């Protein structure tokens, strides 16, 4: 069901989805590698798709850590609600990543520890990418991290405008292979 939903949405909204198949377990593990789950109080996920990263975040986070998942696509939002709505401190939000700060405040936070993103910035306009990254920077705490992956390095310079401390690794065990950006606030 998940694979069918993913492919159907890719065909319908290729610029929103960004890939023909969900992220691999290997990519999910690489994305989780720098997260201090023991001390994280609030984590946000942008563009979870079918929930490959969401699943790992839920498995690894403490029970009292709040996870806010932002999904704009109607079908994928419905799928995520079915899978995760019953889990305590996991909130599935049907809205754009640009508005994450509005929701974080509803849960009693002014800032977050980590933002994990599956958004395809290469498919977005520069204006939308700037809006999301500006709000991301505002939302992260002083030593917070933004962790994203991209299939190309096209948006590296854009991301560098917002984050000076970026460590990029490559995960070849994904279709297509992906670059993981670990971005720290100053």
Buried (B, 14 or more C-beta within 10 A) or exposed (E): EBEEBBBEBBEEBEEBBBBEBBBBEBBBEBBBEBBEBEEBBBBBBBBBBBBBBBBBBBEBBEEEBBBBBBBBBEBBBBBBBEBBEEEEBBBBBBEBBBBBBEBBEEEEBEBBBBBBBBBBBBBBEEEBBBBBBEBBBEBBBEEBBBBBBBBEEEBBEBBEEBBEEBEBBEBEEBEEBBBBBBBBBE
